[in-house]
């Protein structure tokens, strides 16, 4: 998959590397802004089963 993306990016190696970094940053941004907040209520991280005694 990464090879396919690399072959389809325009420019020389430096331009491809810069575009690759921008793509990774865009994916991380979308995950933190949209996907993780949407999925957070669906995950059981706040279901505590230990009581303070």
VMD Tcl script that draws the C-alpha trace (Angstrom):
set ca {
  {0.00 0.00 0.00}
  {2.75 2.47 0.92}
  {4.61 1.65 -2.26}
  {1.48 2.31 -4.30}
  {1.04 5.71 -2.63}
  {4.72 6.56 -3.13}
  {4.59 5.66 -6.84}
  {1.51 7.80 -7.43}
  {2.78 10.95 -5.73}
  {4.14 13.63 -8.09}
  {7.65 15.06 -8.04}
  {11.07 13.86 -7.01}
  {11.94 12.11 -3.74}
  {12.04 15.33 -1.67}
  {8.63 16.47 -2.90}
  {7.20 13.00 -2.34}
  {8.59 12.94 1.19}
  {7.05 16.34 1.95}
  {3.68 15.28 0.54}
  {3.89 12.04 2.54}
  {4.47 13.98 5.76}
  {1.55 16.26 4.96}
  {-0.67 13.23 4.29}
  {0.29 11.65 7.62}
  {-0.41 14.92 9.44}
  {-3.79 15.19 7.71}
  {-4.72 11.65 8.75}
  {-3.69 12.30 12.36}
  {-5.71 15.54 12.37}
  {-8.83 13.82 11.06}
  {-8.45 11.02 13.61}
  {-8.10 13.38 16.58}
  {-10.77 15.85 15.46}
  {-13.49 13.54 14.17}
  {-12.92 9.79 14.61}
  {-11.69 9.60 18.22}
  {-14.37 11.95 19.64}
  {-17.03 9.97 17.80}
  {-15.72 6.61 19.08}
  {-14.98 7.70 22.68}
  {-18.53 7.20 24.04}
  {-18.61 3.74 22.49}
  {-15.48 2.57 24.36}
  {-15.69 1.18 27.91}
  {-12.76 3.12 29.42}
  {-14.93 4.97 31.96}
  {-16.71 1.85 33.25}
  {-14.93 1.42 36.58}
  {-15.68 -1.76 38.52}
  {-13.47 -1.10 41.58}
  {-15.10 0.74 44.49}
  {-13.32 2.83 47.13}
  {-13.74 1.15 50.53}
}
mol new
graphics top color blue
foreach p $ca { graphics top sphere $p radius 0.5 }
foreach p [lrange $ca 0 end-1] q [lrange $ca 1 end] { graphics top cylinder $p $q radius 0.2 }
display resetview
